[in-house]
């Protein structure tokens, strides 16, 4: 079994977020974690297995294996924060 790749998970998430119309996303990756700055108010992390963020004091988590669902939820959070 191949170890999780945070950089690839971040790239997959950015690709899906772009499909939801979000742009201007910044990422940085290291061996164990990647960080994805979606908006000024929304930062997402991944270890290649899970994707997570904290929104209104609540930690939200999605499996990296379902990046489509994660991106849909994160895009909704990004739009919520900008309304």
C-alpha positions in Angstrom: 0.0 0.0 0.0 1.3 3.4 -1.0 1.7 6.0 1.8 -0.6 9.0 1.6 0.7 12.0 -0.4 -0.4 15.3 1.1 0.8 17.3 -1.9 -1.3 15.1 -4.3 -4.3 15.4 -2.1 -3.9 19.2 -2.0 -3.6 19.3 -5.8 -6.7 17.1 -6.1 -8.6 19.4 -3.8 -7.6 22.6 -5.7 -8.6 21.0 -8.9 -12.1 20.2 -7.5 -12.4 23.6 -5.9 -11.6 25.3 -9.2 -14.5 23.3 -10.7 -16.7 24.9 -8.1 -15.6 28.3 -9.3 -13.0 29.1 -6.6 -9.7 30.7 -7.7 -6.8 32.4 -6.0 -6.1 29.3 -3.9 -2.6 28.9 -2.4 -1.0 25.6 -1.3 2.1 24.5 0.5 3.1 20.9 1.1 5.6 19.0 3.2 6.2 15.3 3.9 3.3 14.8 6.4 0.9 17.7 5.7 -0.3 20.2 3.1 -2.1 23.4 3.7 -4.6 24.9 1.3 -5.6 28.6 1.7 -9.0 28.7 0.1 -10.0 32.2 1.2 -8.6 34.7 3.7 -11.0 33.2 6.2 -10.8 29.5 5.3 -7.7 27.3 5.5 -7.8 23.6 4.9 -5.3 20.9 5.9 -4.6 17.4 4.6 -2.4 14.5 5.6 -3.3 12.7 2.4 -5.8 10.5 4.2 -8.1 13.2 5.5 -9.0 16.8 4.7 -10.0 19.1 7.6 -10.7 22.7 8.6 -12.1 24.6 11.5 -15.2 26.6 10.7 -17.0 28.7 13.4 -15.1 26.8 16.1 -16.1 23.4 14.8 -13.6 21.0 13.2 -14.9 19.5 9.9 -13.3 16.4 8.4 -13.7 14.6 5.1 -11.9 11.5 3.7 -9.3 12.5 1.0 -10.6 9.5 -1.0 -13.8 11.4 -1.7 -12.3 14.8 -2.8 -15.4 15.6 -4.8 -17.6 15.7 -1.6 -14.9 17.5 0.4 -14.6 20.2 -2.3 -18.4 20.6 -2.5 -18.6 21.2 1.3 -15.5 23.4 1.4 -16.8 25.5 -1.6 -20.0 26.0 0.3 -18.1 27.1 3.4 -16.0 29.5 1.3 -19.2 31.1 -0.2 -20.8 31.3 3.2 -17.8 33.2 4.6 -18.0 35.7 1.7 -21.6 36.5 1.9 
